Amino acid sequence: MKMQLIAVGTKMPDWVQKGFHEYLKRLPKDVAPKLVELNPGHRAKNAPVHLAMESEGEAILQSVGQDRVIALEVLGKPWSTKELATNLADWRMDGRNVSFVIGGPDGLAPQVLARADAKWSMSNLTLPHPLVRVVFIEQLYRAWTLLNGHPYHK
């Protein structure tokens, strides 16, 4: 199984890159997700937002192929660390590749949400999309440590 994090947005602040890569390097290569950054859709003063979201959605769908798709979505189901660890173990046994997706400033396009196999809410709070990257990779690391008997998850 291979994993990737597909995120709309490029040129992240230094603290985001450092935080993401700190946890990424802690994960073994067979668990560490590849980061795929997509350019945001064009937003103009009088342009409809749904056009930008549609172009982002098309780019995301091209990137996921036949993967299991997990949408990081505020309206999704909250998972505990144990639930994430259980899902991670199940996905590894299944062998199918997994793509986690983070939308742009206006969220994920409807076609991406329709394609998602699961919708995961990391918080009831609306988190800035750059911060979601860091929280995601830290939680993935925490779930991996739980599966491997490390005390980090406590």
N, CA, C and O atoms as a GROMACS GRO file, in nm:
protein
  616
    1MET      N    1   0.084  -0.118   0.000
    1MET     CA    2   0.000   0.000   0.000
    1MET      C    3   0.088   0.125   0.000
    1MET      O    4   0.186   0.134   0.074
    2LYS      N    5   0.051   0.217  -0.084
    2LYS     CA    6   0.116   0.348  -0.084
    2LYS      C    7   0.012   0.451  -0.042
    2LYS      O    8  -0.107   0.436  -0.068
    3MET      N    9   0.060   0.557   0.022
    3MET     CA   10  -0.030   0.664   0.064
    3MET      C   11   0.021   0.796   0.008
    3MET      O   12   0.141   0.817  -0.012
    4GLN      N   13  -0.074   0.883  -0.017
    4GLN     CA   14  -0.038   1.019  -0.056
    4GLN      C   15  -0.134   1.117   0.008
    4GLN      O   16  -0.251   1.086   0.034
    5LEU      N   17  -0.083   1.236   0.034
    5LEU     CA   18  -0.164   1.347   0.080
    5LEU      C   19  -0.170   1.446  -0.035
    5LEU      O   20  -0.068   1.503  -0.075
    6ILE      N   21  -0.289   1.465  -0.088
    6ILE     CA   22  -0.308   1.558  -0.199
    6ILE      C   23  -0.369   1.684  -0.139
    6ILE      O   24  -0.477   1.680  -0.080
    7ALA      N   25  -0.300   1.795  -0.153
    7ALA     CA   26  -0.343   1.920  -0.092
    7ALA      C   27  -0.344   2.032  -0.194
    7ALA      O   28  -0.249   2.051  -0.269
    8VAL      N   29  -0.454   2.105  -0.196
    8VAL     CA   30  -0.462   2.223  -0.280
    8VAL      C   31  -0.386   2.334  -0.209
    8VAL      O   32  -0.413   2.365  -0.093
    9GLY      N   33  -0.291   2.392  -0.278
    9GLY     CA   34  -0.211   2.500  -0.222
    9GLY      C   35  -0.062   2.470  -0.231
    9GLY      O   36  -0.018   2.358  -0.204
   10THR      N   37   0.011   2.569  -0.269
   10THR     CA   38   0.157   2.559  -0.280
   10THR      C   39   0.217   2.674  -0.202
   10THR      O   40   0.145   2.760  -0.150
   11LYS      N   41   0.347   2.677  -0.194
   11LYS     CA   42   0.418   2.786  -0.125
   11LYS      C   43   0.370   2.802   0.019
   11LYS      O   44   0.329   2.910   0.061
   12MET      N   45   0.378   2.693   0.092
   12MET     CA   46   0.337   2.695   0.233
   12MET      C   47   0.440   2.770   0.317
   12MET      O   48   0.558   2.773   0.282
   13PRO      N   49   0.396   2.829   0.428
   13PRO     CA   50   0.491   2.895   0.518
   13PRO      C   51   0.595   2.795   0.569
   13PRO      O   52   0.572   2.674   0.572
   14ASP      N   53   0.707   2.846   0.608
   14ASP     CA   54   0.819   2.763   0.654
   14ASP      C   55   0.779   2.673   0.770
   14ASP      O   56   0.819   2.557   0.775
   15TRP      N   57   0.700   2.725   0.864
   15TRP     CA   58   0.661   2.645   0.980
   15TRP      C   59   0.578   2.524   0.939
   15TRP      O   60   0.586   2.419   1.003
   16VAL      N   61   0.498   2.536   0.833
   16VAL     CA   62   0.418   2.424   0.785
   16VAL      C   63   0.510   2.319   0.725
   16VAL      O   64   0.497   2.200   0.755
   17GLN      N   65   0.601   2.362   0.641
   17GLN     CA   66   0.694   2.268   0.578
   17GLN      C   67   0.779   2.197   0.683
   17GLN      O   68   0.798   2.076   0.676
   18LYS      N   69   0.830   2.271   0.780
   18LYS     CA   70   0.913   2.211   0.885
   18LYS      C   71   0.833   2.112   0.969
   18LYS      O   72   0.880   2.003   0.998
   19GLY      N   73   0.712   2.151   1.009
   19GLY     CA   74   0.630   2.063   1.090
   19GLY      C   75   0.592   1.936   1.015
   19GLY      O   76   0.600   1.826   1.071
   20PHE      N   77   0.552   1.950   0.890
   20PHE     CA   78   0.514   1.834   0.810
   20PHE      C   79   0.633   1.740   0.793
   20PHE      O   80   0.621   1.619   0.815
   21HIS      N   81   0.746   1.793   0.756
   21HIS     CA   82   0.863   1.710   0.729
   21HIS      C   83   0.923   1.649   0.856
   21HIS      O   84   0.986   1.544   0.850
   22GLU      N   85   0.904   1.715   0.970
   22GLU     CA   86   0.951   1.657   1.096
   22GLU      C   87   0.882   1.524   1.124
   22GLU      O   88   0.948   1.426   1.158
   23TYR      N   89   0.751   1.519   1.108
   23TYR     CA   90   0.679   1.394   1.132
   23TYR      C   91   0.694   1.297   1.016
   23TYR      O   92   0.694   1.175   1.037
   24LEU      N   93   0.706   1.348   0.897
   24LEU     CA   94   0.725   1.261   0.780
   24LEU      C   95   0.852   1.178   0.795
   24LEU      O   96   0.852   1.058   0.765
   25LYS      N   97   0.960   1.241   0.842
   25LYS     CA   98   1.086   1.167   0.854
   25LYS      C   99   1.083   1.064   0.967
   25LYS      O  100   1.165   0.973   0.970
   26ARG      N  101   0.989   1.078   1.061
   26ARG     CA  102   0.975   0.981   1.169
   26ARG      C  103   0.904   0.854   1.124
   26ARG      O  104   0.918   0.749   1.187
   27LEU      N  105   0.829   0.863   1.017
   27LEU     CA  106   0.753   0.747   0.969
   27LEU      C  107   0.840   0.657   0.882
   27LEU      O  108   0.926   0.706   0.808
   28PRO      N  109   0.818   0.526   0.890
   28PRO     CA  110   0.891   0.437   0.799
   28PRO      C  111   0.843   0.461   0.655
   28PRO      O  112   0.731   0.507   0.632
   29LYS      N  113   0.928   0.429   0.561
   29LYS     CA  114   0.898   0.457   0.421
   29LYS      C  115   0.769   0.392   0.373
   29LYS      O  116   0.701   0.446   0.286
   30ASP      N  117   0.733   0.276   0.427
   30ASP     CA  118   0.612   0.210   0.380
   30ASP      C  119   0.483   0.274   0.433
   30ASP      O  120   0.374   0.240   0.387
   31VAL      N  121   0.496   0.366   0.527
   31VAL     CA  122   0.380   0.437   0.581
   31VAL      C  123   0.381   0.584   0.542
   31VAL      O  124   0.275   0.646   0.531
   32ALA      N  125   0.498   0.640   0.520
   32ALA     CA  126   0.511   0.783   0.491
   32ALA      C  127   0.438   0.820   0.363
   32ALA      O  128   0.467   0.766   0.256
   33PRO      N  129   0.342   0.913   0.371
   33PRO     CA  130   0.270   0.952   0.250
   33PRO      C  131   0.352   1.048   0.164
   33PRO      O  132   0.431   1.128   0.214
   34LYS      N  133   0.331   1.037   0.035
   34LYS     CA  134   0.390   1.132  -0.059
   34LYS      C  135   0.300   1.256  -0.057
   34LYS      O  136   0.178   1.245  -0.059
   35LEU      N  137   0.360   1.373  -0.052
   35LEU     CA  138   0.285   1.498  -0.056
   35LEU      C  139   0.273   1.545  -0.200
   35LEU      O  140   0.373   1.562  -0.270
   36VAL      N  141   0.148   1.564  -0.244
   36VAL     CA  142   0.121   1.616  -0.378
   36VAL      C  143   0.051   1.750  -0.360
   36VAL      O  144  -0.062   1.756  -0.310
   37GLU      N  145   0.118   1.857  -0.400
   37GLU     CA  146   0.060   1.991  -0.389
   37GLU      C  147   0.003   2.031  -0.525
   37GLU      O  148   0.070   2.019  -0.628
   38LEU      N  149  -0.121   2.078  -0.523
   38LEU     CA  150  -0.188   2.121  -0.645
   38LEU      C  151  -0.210   2.271  -0.642
   38LEU      O  152  -0.237   2.330  -0.537
   39ASN      N  153  -0.199   2.332  -0.758
   39ASN     CA  154  -0.224   2.476  -0.766
   39ASN      C  155  -0.372   2.504  -0.738
   39ASN      O  156  -0.459   2.432  -0.785
   40PRO      N  157  -0.399   2.609  -0.662
   40PRO     CA  158  -0.539   2.646  -0.638
   40PRO      C  159  -0.605   2.691  -0.769
   40PRO      O  160  -0.538   2.741  -0.859
   41GLY      N  161  -0.736   2.673  -0.776
   41GLY     CA  162  -0.810   2.724  -0.891
   41GLY      C  163  -0.805   2.875  -0.894
   41GLY      O  164  -0.785   2.940  -0.792
   42HIS      N  165  -0.824   2.930  -1.012
   42HIS     CA  166  -0.818   3.076  -1.029
   42HIS      C  167  -0.938   3.140  -0.960
   42HIS      O  168  -1.053   3.106  -0.986
   43ARG      N  169  -0.908   3.235  -0.873
   43ARG     CA  170  -1.012   3.312  -0.806
   43ARG      C  171  -0.994   3.458  -0.841
   43ARG      O  172  -0.886   3.515  -0.826
   44ALA      N  173  -1.102   3.516  -0.889
   44ALA     CA  174  -1.100   3.658  -0.924
   44ALA      C  175  -1.216   3.727  -0.851
   44ALA      O  176  -1.307   3.661  -0.801
   45LYS      N  177  -1.210   3.857  -0.846
   45LYS     CA  178  -1.308   3.934  -0.770
   45LYS      C  179  -1.452   3.899  -0.806
   45LYS      O  180  -1.534   3.877  -0.717
   46ASN      N  181  -1.485   3.892  -0.933
   46ASN     CA  182  -1.623   3.867  -0.974
   46ASN      C  183  -1.646   3.728  -1.031
   46ASN      O  184  -1.754   3.698  -1.082
   47ALA      N  185  -1.546   3.642  -1.022
   47ALA     CA  186  -1.560   3.506  -1.077
   47ALA      C  187  -1.630   3.417  -0.975
   47ALA      O  188  -1.605   3.427  -0.855
   48PRO      N  189  -1.718   3.330  -1.023
   48PRO     CA  190  -1.785   3.238  -0.931
   48PRO      C  191  -1.685   3.141  -0.866
   48PRO      O  192  -1.601   3.082  -0.935
   49VAL      N  193  -1.695   3.125  -0.736
   49VAL     CA  194  -1.604   3.039  -0.661
   49VAL      C  195  -1.616   2.894  -0.708
   49VAL      O  196  -1.516   2.822  -0.708
   50HIS      N  197  -1.736   2.851  -0.746
   50HIS     CA  198  -1.754   2.711  -0.783
   50HIS      C  199  -1.667   2.671  -0.903
   50HIS      O  200  -1.633   2.554  -0.918
   51LEU      N  201  -1.631   2.767  -0.989
   51LEU     CA  202  -1.544   2.734  -1.102
   51LEU      C  203  -1.403   2.699  -1.054
   51LEU      O  204  -1.341   2.605  -1.105
   52ALA      N  205  -1.354   2.774  -0.957
   52ALA     CA  206  -1.222   2.743  -0.901
   52ALA      C  207  -1.226   2.609  -0.831
   52ALA      O  208  -1.132   2.529  -0.844
   53MET      N  209  -1.331   2.582  -0.756
   53MET     CA  210  -1.343   2.455  -0.686
   53MET      C  211  -1.354   2.338  -0.784
   53MET      O  212  -1.298   2.232  -0.759
   54GLU      N  213  -1.425   2.358  -0.894
   54GLU     CA  214  -1.437   2.252  -0.994
   54GLU      C  215  -1.302   2.218  -1.055
   54GLU      O  216  -1.270   2.100  -1.075
   55SER      N  217  -1.221   2.320  -1.086
   55SER     CA  218  -1.088   2.292  -1.143
   55SER      C  219  -0.998   2.223  -1.041
   55SER      O  220  -0.920   2.135  -1.077
   56GLU      N  221  -1.008   2.262  -0.914
   56GLU     CA  222  -0.933   2.194  -0.809
   56GLU      C  223  -0.979   2.048  -0.798
   56GLU      O  224  -0.898   1.956  -0.784
   57GLY      N  225  -1.110   2.029  -0.804
   57GLY     CA  226  -1.166   1.895  -0.795
   57GLY      C  227  -1.120   1.805  -0.908
   57GLY      O  228  -1.089   1.688  -0.885
   58GLU      N  229  -1.115   1.858  -1.028
   58GLU     CA  230  -1.068   1.780  -1.143
   58GLU      C  231  -0.922   1.739  -1.123
   58GLU      O  232  -0.884   1.625  -1.152
   59ALA      N  233  -0.840   1.831  -1.074
   59ALA     CA  234  -0.699   1.800  -1.050
   59ALA      C  235  -0.684   1.693  -0.941
   59ALA      O  236  -0.600   1.604  -0.951
   60ILE      N  237  -0.765   1.703  -0.838
   60ILE     CA  238  -0.760   1.603  -0.731
   60ILE      C  239  -0.799   1.466  -0.786
   60ILE      O  240  -0.730   1.368  -0.761
   61LEU      N  241  -0.908   1.461  -0.860
   61LEU     CA  242  -0.955   1.332  -0.912
   61LEU      C  243  -0.855   1.269  -1.009
   61LEU      O  244  -0.844   1.147  -1.014
   62GLN      N  245  -0.784   1.351  -1.083
   62GLN     CA  246  -0.680   1.296  -1.171
   62GLN      C  247  -0.566   1.236  -1.089
   62GLN      O  248  -0.504   1.138  -1.131
   63SER      N  249  -0.540   1.293  -0.973
   63SER     CA  250  -0.430   1.248  -0.889
   63SER      C  251  -0.461   1.121  -0.810
   63SER      O  252  -0.370   1.047  -0.774
   64VAL      N  253  -0.589   1.094  -0.782
   64VAL     CA  254  -0.623   0.980  -0.696
   64VAL      C  255  -0.636   0.849  -0.772
   64VAL      O  256  -0.620   0.742  -0.712
   65GLY      N  257  -0.664   0.853  -0.899
   65GLY     CA  258  -0.678   0.729  -0.976
   65GLY      C  259  -0.779   0.636  -0.913
   65GLY      O  260  -0.893   0.676  -0.886
   66GLN      N  261  -0.738   0.512  -0.888
   66GLN     CA  262  -0.827   0.410  -0.828
   66GLN      C  263  -0.806   0.396  -0.677
   66GLN      O  264  -0.856   0.301  -0.616
   67ASP      N  265  -0.732   0.488  -0.617
   67ASP     CA  266  -0.703   0.481  -0.474
   67ASP      C  267  -0.830   0.488  -0.390
   67ASP      O  268  -0.934   0.537  -0.434
   68ARG      N  269  -0.818   0.439  -0.267
   68ARG     CA  270  -0.919   0.468  -0.164
   68ARG      C  271  -0.901   0.616  -0.133
   68ARG      O  272  -0.788   0.662  -0.113
   69VAL      N  273  -1.009   0.693  -0.130
   69VAL     CA  274  -1.002   0.838  -0.110
   69VAL      C  275  -1.061   0.872   0.026
   69VAL      O  276  -1.176   0.838   0.057
   70ILE      N  277  -0.981   0.941   0.106
   70ILE     CA  278  -1.024   0.990   0.236
   70ILE      C  279  -1.023   1.142   0.229
   70ILE      O  280  -0.917   1.204   0.220
   71ALA      N  281  -1.142   1.201   0.233
   71ALA     CA  282  -1.154   1.347   0.227
   71ALA      C  283  -1.141   1.404   0.368
   71ALA      O  284  -1.213   1.363   0.459
   72LEU      N  285  -1.048   1.496   0.386
   72LEU     CA  286  -1.036   1.566   0.513
   72LEU      C  287  -1.136   1.682   0.507
   72LEU      O  288  -1.115   1.780   0.436
   73GLU      N  289  -1.243   1.666   0.581
   73GLU     CA  290  -1.361   1.750   0.563
   73GLU      C  291  -1.423   1.779   0.699
   73GLU      O  292  -1.451   1.687   0.776
   74VAL      N  293  -1.445   1.906   0.729
   74VAL     CA  294  -1.499   1.945   0.859
   74VAL      C  295  -1.633   1.877   0.888
   74VAL      O  296  -1.665   1.854   1.004
   75LEU      N  297  -1.711   1.846   0.786
   75LEU     CA  298  -1.840   1.781   0.806
   75LEU      C  299  -1.830   1.628   0.804
   75LEU      O  300  -1.932   1.559   0.804
   76GLY      N  301  -1.707   1.577   0.803
   76GLY     CA  302  -1.687   1.433   0.804
   76GLY      C  303  -1.704   1.375   0.944
   76GLY      O  304  -1.746   1.444   1.037
   77LYS      N  305  -1.669   1.248   0.957
   77LYS     CA  306  -1.679   1.178   1.085
   77LYS      C  307  -1.549   1.198   1.163
   77LYS      O  308  -1.440   1.179   1.109
   78PRO      N  309  -1.560   1.238   1.289
   78PRO     CA  310  -1.437   1.248   1.370
   78PRO      C  311  -1.386   1.110   1.405
   78PRO      O  312  -1.463   1.021   1.439
   79TRP      N  313  -1.255   1.093   1.395
   79TRP     CA  314  -1.191   0.966   1.432
   79TRP      C  315  -1.100   0.990   1.551
   79TRP      O  316  -1.028   1.090   1.557
   80SER      N  317  -1.104   0.898   1.644
   80SER     CA  318  -1.007   0.902   1.753
   80SER      C  319  -0.875   0.848   1.698
   80SER      O  320  -0.868   0.796   1.587
   81THR      N  321  -0.771   0.862   1.777
   81THR     CA  322  -0.642   0.807   1.736
   81THR      C  323  -0.652   0.656   1.719
   81THR      O  324  -0.593   0.600   1.627
   82LYS      N  325  -0.725   0.590   1.809
   82LYS     CA  326  -0.743   0.445   1.798
   82LYS      C  327  -0.817   0.409   1.669
   82LYS      O  328  -0.782   0.312   1.602
   83GLU      N  329  -0.919   0.486   1.635
   83GLU     CA  330  -0.992   0.458   1.511
   83GLU      C  331  -0.903   0.478   1.389
   83GLU      O  332  -0.907   0.398   1.295
   84LEU      N  333  -0.822   0.582   1.390
   84LEU     CA  334  -0.729   0.603   1.280
   84LEU      C  335  -0.630   0.487   1.272
   84LEU      O  336  -0.599   0.439   1.163
   85ALA      N  337  -0.580   0.442   1.386
   85ALA     CA  338  -0.486   0.330   1.386
   85ALA      C  339  -0.553   0.204   1.332
   85ALA      O  340  -0.492   0.130   1.254
   86THR      N  341  -0.676   0.179   1.371
   86THR     CA  342  -0.749   0.063   1.320
   86THR      C  343  -0.768   0.074   1.169
   86THR      O  344  -0.749  -0.023   1.096
   87ASN      N  345  -0.807   0.193   1.123
   87ASN     CA  346  -0.822   0.215   0.978
   87ASN      C  347  -0.690   0.192   0.906
   87ASN      O  348  -0.687   0.128   0.801
   88LEU      N  349  -0.583   0.245   0.961
   88LEU     CA  350  -0.451   0.229   0.900
   88LEU      C  351  -0.414   0.081   0.889
   88LEU      O  352  -0.365   0.037   0.785
   89ALA      N  353  -0.439   0.006   0.995
   89ALA     CA  354  -0.410  -0.138   0.991
   89ALA      C  355  -0.496  -0.208   0.886
   89ALA      O  356  -0.447  -0.293   0.812
   90ASP      N  357  -0.624  -0.173   0.880
   90ASP     CA  358  -0.714  -0.233   0.781
   90ASP      C  359  -0.670  -0.199   0.639
   90ASP      O  360  -0.671  -0.286   0.551
   91TRP      N  361  -0.632  -0.075   0.616
   91TRP     CA  362  -0.590  -0.033   0.482
   91TRP      C  363  -0.463  -0.107   0.441
   91TRP      O  364  -0.448  -0.147   0.326
   92ARG      N  365  -0.372  -0.125   0.535
   92ARG     CA  366  -0.248  -0.196   0.503
   92ARG      C  367  -0.276  -0.341   0.466
   92ARG      O  368  -0.212  -0.396   0.377
   93MET      N  369  -0.372  -0.403   0.534
   93MET     CA  370  -0.409  -0.542   0.504
   93MET      C  371  -0.481  -0.550   0.368
   93MET      O  372  -0.465  -0.648   0.295
   94ASP      N  373  -0.558  -0.449   0.337
   94ASP     CA  374  -0.633  -0.445   0.211
   94ASP      C  375  -0.539  -0.429   0.092
   94ASP      O  376  -0.563  -0.484  -0.016
   95GLY      N  377  -0.432  -0.352   0.112
   95GLY     CA  378  -0.331  -0.334   0.008
   95GLY      C  379  -0.361  -0.225  -0.094
   95GLY      O  380  -0.273  -0.188  -0.172
   96ARG      N  381  -0.482  -0.174  -0.094
   96ARG     CA  382  -0.518  -0.069  -0.189
   96ARG      C  383  -0.450   0.063  -0.149
   96ARG      O  384  -0.442   0.094  -0.030
   97ASN      N  385  -0.403   0.139  -0.246
   97ASN     CA  386  -0.342   0.267  -0.217
   97ASN      C  387  -0.445   0.363  -0.159
   97ASN      O  388  -0.564   0.354  -0.189
   98VAL      N  389  -0.397   0.456  -0.077
   98VAL     CA  390  -0.485   0.551  -0.009
   98VAL      C  391  -0.441   0.693  -0.041
   98VAL      O  392  -0.324   0.728  -0.031
   99SER      N  393  -0.539   0.775  -0.081
   99SER     CA  394  -0.515   0.918  -0.102
   99SER      C  395  -0.600   0.996  -0.003
   99SER      O  396  -0.723   0.983   0.000
  100PHE      N  397  -0.534   1.077   0.076
  100PHE     CA  398  -0.601   1.172   0.164
  100PHE      C  399  -0.606   1.304   0.088
  100PHE      O  400  -0.508   1.341   0.023
  101VAL      N  401  -0.718   1.375   0.093
  101VAL     CA  402  -0.729   1.499   0.015
  101VAL      C  403  -0.771   1.616   0.104
  101VAL      O  404  -0.860   1.605   0.188
  102ILE      N  405  -0.704   1.728   0.081
  102ILE     CA  406  -0.735   1.855   0.147
  102ILE      C  407  -0.770   1.953   0.037
  102ILE      O  408  -0.694   1.971  -0.058
  103GLY      N  409  -0.885   2.018   0.050
  103GLY     CA  410  -0.930   2.112  -0.052
  103GLY      C  411  -0.863   2.247  -0.040
  103GLY      O  412  -0.772   2.268   0.040
  104GLY      N  413  -0.909   2.337  -0.122
  104GLY     CA  414  -0.858   2.474  -0.122
  104GLY      C  415  -0.929   2.560  -0.019
  104GLY      O  416  -0.993   2.507   0.072
  105PRO      N  417  -0.919   2.691  -0.032
  105PRO     CA  418  -0.975   2.782   0.068
  105PRO      C  419  -1.127   2.771   0.082
  105PRO      O  420  -1.182   2.812   0.184
  106ASP      N  421  -1.194   2.718  -0.019
  106ASP     CA  422  -1.340   2.705  -0.012
  106ASP      C  423  -1.383   2.561   0.011
  106ASP      O  424  -1.502   2.530   0.001
  107GLY      N  425  -1.289   2.474   0.042
  107GLY     CA  426  -1.322   2.335   0.070
  107GLY      C  427  -1.304   2.246  -0.052
  107GLY      O  428  -1.243   2.284  -0.151
  108LEU      N  429  -1.359   2.126  -0.041
  108LEU     CA  430  -1.348   2.028  -0.148
  108LEU      C  431  -1.467   2.039  -0.243
  108LEU      O  432  -1.579   2.066  -0.201
  109ALA      N  433  -1.440   2.018  -0.369
  109ALA     CA  434  -1.544   2.022  -0.472
  109ALA      C  435  -1.643   1.907  -0.450
  109ALA      O  436  -1.604   1.801  -0.402
  110PRO      N  437  -1.769   1.928  -0.486
  110PRO     CA  438  -1.870   1.822  -0.470
  110PRO      C  439  -1.830   1.690  -0.537
  110PRO      O  440  -1.860   1.584  -0.483
  111GLN      N  441  -1.763   1.696  -0.653
  111GLN     CA  442  -1.726   1.572  -0.721
  111GLN      C  443  -1.621   1.493  -0.643
  111GLN      O  444  -1.615   1.371  -0.653
  112VAL      N  445  -1.538   1.562  -0.565
  112VAL     CA  446  -1.439   1.494  -0.482
  112VAL      C  447  -1.509   1.430  -0.361
  112VAL      O  448  -1.480   1.316  -0.326
  113LEU      N  449  -1.600   1.504  -0.300
  113LEU     CA  450  -1.674   1.449  -0.186
  113LEU      C  451  -1.756   1.328  -0.229
  113LEU      O  452  -1.769   1.231  -0.153
  114ALA      N  453  -1.812   1.333  -0.349
  114ALA     CA  454  -1.889   1.219  -0.399
  114ALA      C  455  -1.800   1.098  -0.423
  114ALA      O  456  -1.843   0.984  -0.404
  115ARG      N  457  -1.677   1.120  -0.463
  115ARG     CA  458  -1.581   1.012  -0.492
  115ARG      C  459  -1.519   0.953  -0.366
  115ARG      O  460  -1.469   0.840  -0.368
  116ALA      N  461  -1.523   1.028  -0.256
  116ALA     CA  462  -1.455   0.987  -0.132
  116ALA      C  463  -1.515   0.859  -0.076
  116ALA      O  464  -1.637   0.842  -0.072
  117ASP      N  465  -1.428   0.770  -0.032
  117ASP     CA  466  -1.470   0.648   0.035
  117ASP      C  467  -1.503   0.676   0.181
  117ASP      O  468  -1.581   0.603   0.243
  118ALA      N  469  -1.443   0.780   0.236
  118ALA     CA  470  -1.470   0.822   0.374
  118ALA      C  471  -1.440   0.970   0.386
  118ALA      O  472  -1.359   1.025   0.311
  119LYS      N  473  -1.507   1.034   0.481
  119LYS     CA  474  -1.484   1.175   0.510
  119LYS      C  475  -1.444   1.183   0.657
  119LYS      O  476  -1.518   1.143   0.746
  120TRP      N  477  -1.324   1.236   0.679
  120TRP     CA  478  -1.266   1.243   0.813
  120TRP      C  479  -1.260   1.388   0.857
  120TRP      O  480  -1.199   1.472   0.791
  121SER      N  481  -1.324   1.417   0.971
  121SER     CA  482  -1.316   1.550   1.030
  121SER      C  483  -1.210   1.548   1.138
  121SER      O  484  -1.219   1.471   1.234
  122MET      N  485  -1.110   1.631   1.123
  122MET     CA  486  -1.003   1.636   1.222
  122MET      C  487  -1.041   1.720   1.343
  122MET      O  488  -0.978   1.711   1.448
  123SER      N  489  -1.146   1.802   1.327
  123SER     CA  490  -1.189   1.888   1.437
  123SER      C  491  -1.322   1.951   1.399
  123SER      O  492  -1.354   1.966   1.281
  124ASN      N  493  -1.401   1.986   1.501
  124ASN     CA  494  -1.520   2.066   1.475
  124ASN      C  495  -1.482   2.211   1.443
  124ASN      O  496  -1.563   2.287   1.390
  125LEU      N  497  -1.361   2.246   1.476
  125LEU     CA  498  -1.311   2.380   1.445
  125LEU      C  499  -1.277   2.387   1.297
  125LEU      O  500  -1.241   2.286   1.236
  126THR      N  501  -1.288   2.504   1.240
  126THR     CA  502  -1.241   2.523   1.104
  126THR      C  503  -1.091   2.553   1.112
  126THR      O  504  -1.051   2.658   1.163
  127LEU      N  505  -1.011   2.460   1.063
  127LEU     CA  506  -0.866   2.476   1.071
  127LEU      C  507  -0.814   2.537   0.941
  127LEU      O  508  -0.866   2.506   0.833
  128PRO      N  509  -0.713   2.622   0.948
  128PRO     CA  510  -0.650   2.670   0.826
  128PRO      C  511  -0.590   2.552   0.751
  128PRO      O  512  -0.530   2.463   0.812
  129HIS      N  513  -0.605   2.549   0.621
  129HIS     CA  514  -0.561   2.435   0.542
  129HIS      C  515  -0.413   2.402   0.560
  129HIS      O  516  -0.377   2.284   0.562
  130PRO      N  517  -0.325   2.502   0.573
  130PRO     CA  518  -0.185   2.465   0.599
  130PRO      C  519  -0.168   2.389   0.731
  130PRO      O  520  -0.087   2.297   0.740
  131LEU      N  521  -0.243   2.428   0.833
  131LEU     CA  522  -0.232   2.361   0.962
  131LEU      C  523  -0.283   2.217   0.954
  131LEU      O  524  -0.232   2.130   1.024
  132VAL      N  525  -0.383   2.192   0.870
  132VAL     CA  526  -0.437   2.057   0.854
  132VAL      C  527  -0.326   1.960   0.811
  132VAL      O  528  -0.323   1.845   0.855
  133ARG      N  529  -0.236   2.006   0.727
  133ARG     CA  530  -0.125   1.920   0.683
  133ARG      C  531  -0.043   1.872   0.802
  133ARG      O  532  -0.007   1.755   0.811
  134VAL      N  533  -0.014   1.964   0.894
  134VAL     CA  534   0.070   1.930   1.008
  134VAL      C  535  -0.006   1.839   1.105
  134VAL      O  536   0.049   1.741   1.154
  135VAL      N  537  -0.132   1.872   1.132
  135VAL     CA  538  -0.212   1.789   1.222
  135VAL      C  539  -0.229   1.650   1.161
  135VAL      O  540  -0.219   1.550   1.232
  136PHE      N  541  -0.255   1.642   1.032
  136PHE     CA  542  -0.272   1.514   0.964
  136PHE      C  543  -0.149   1.424   0.982
  136PHE      O  544  -0.161   1.310   1.024
  137ILE      N  545  -0.031   1.477   0.950
  137ILE     CA  546   0.089   1.394   0.953
  137ILE      C  547   0.125   1.355   1.097
  137ILE      O  548   0.175   1.245   1.120
  138GLU      N  549   0.100   1.445   1.193
  138GLU     CA  550   0.125   1.411   1.332
  138GLU      C  551   0.031   1.300   1.377
  138GLU      O  552   0.073   1.208   1.448
  139GLN      N  553  -0.095   1.306   1.338
  139GLN     CA  554  -0.191   1.203   1.376
  139GLN      C  555  -0.160   1.069   1.308
  139GLN      O  556  -0.179   0.963   1.367
  140LEU      N  557  -0.114   1.075   1.186
  140LEU     CA  558  -0.073   0.952   1.117
  140LEU      C  559   0.045   0.889   1.191
  140LEU      O  560   0.049   0.767   1.210
  141TYR      N  561   0.140   0.972   1.232
  141TYR     CA  562   0.253   0.923   1.309
  141TYR      C  563   0.206   0.863   1.442
  141TYR      O  564   0.253   0.757   1.483
  142ARG      N  565   0.114   0.932   1.509
  142ARG     CA  566   0.063   0.886   1.638
  142ARG      C  567  -0.008   0.750   1.621
  142ARG      O  568   0.010   0.661   1.704
  143ALA      N  569  -0.086   0.735   1.516
  143ALA     CA  570  -0.156   0.608   1.489
  143ALA      C  571  -0.055   0.497   1.462
  143ALA      O  572  -0.072   0.385   1.510
  144TRP      N  573   0.048   0.528   1.386
  144TRP     CA  574   0.152   0.429   1.357
  144TRP      C  575   0.222   0.384   1.485
  144TRP      O  576   0.250   0.266   1.502
  145THR      N  577   0.251   0.480   1.574
  145THR     CA  578   0.316   0.444   1.700
  145THR      C  579   0.226   0.354   1.784
  145THR      O  580   0.273   0.261   1.849
  146LEU      N  581   0.096   0.380   1.782
  146LEU     CA  582   0.002   0.297   1.855
  146LEU      C  583   0.004   0.153   1.803
  146LEU      O  584   0.007   0.058   1.880
  147LEU      N  585   0.004   0.140   1.671
  147LEU     CA  586   0.007   0.006   1.610
  147LEU      C  587   0.136  -0.069   1.642
  147LEU      O  588   0.138  -0.192   1.641
  148ASN      N  589   0.241   0.006   1.669
  148ASN     CA  590   0.371  -0.057   1.693
  148ASN      C  591   0.412  -0.059   1.840
  148ASN      O  592   0.527  -0.086   1.873
  149GLY      N  593   0.317  -0.030   1.929
  149GLY     CA  594   0.342  -0.043   2.071
  149GLY      C  595   0.428   0.065   2.133
  149GLY      O  596   0.477   0.048   2.245
  150HIS      N  597   0.447   0.176   2.065
  150HIS     CA  598   0.525   0.286   2.121
  150HIS      C  599   0.436   0.368   2.215
  150HIS      O  600   0.315   0.373   2.194
  151PRO      N  601   0.493   0.430   2.316
  151PRO     CA  602   0.413   0.504   2.413
  151PRO      C  603   0.370   0.645   2.367
  151PRO      O  604   0.302   0.715   2.442
  152TYR      N  605   0.408   0.688   2.247
  152TYR     CA  606   0.383   0.826   2.204
  152TYR      C  607   0.235   0.862   2.204
  152TYR      O  608   0.200   0.977   2.229
  153HIS      N  609   0.147   0.764   2.177
  153HIS     CA  610   0.005   0.794   2.164
  153HIS      C  611  -0.064   0.826   2.296
  153HIS      O  612  -0.178   0.872   2.296
  154LYS      N  613   0.001   0.805   2.407
  154LYS     CA  614  -0.063   0.828   2.537
  154LYS      C  615  -0.059   0.972   2.576
  154LYS      O  616  -0.109   1.009   2.683
   0.00000   0.00000   0.00000
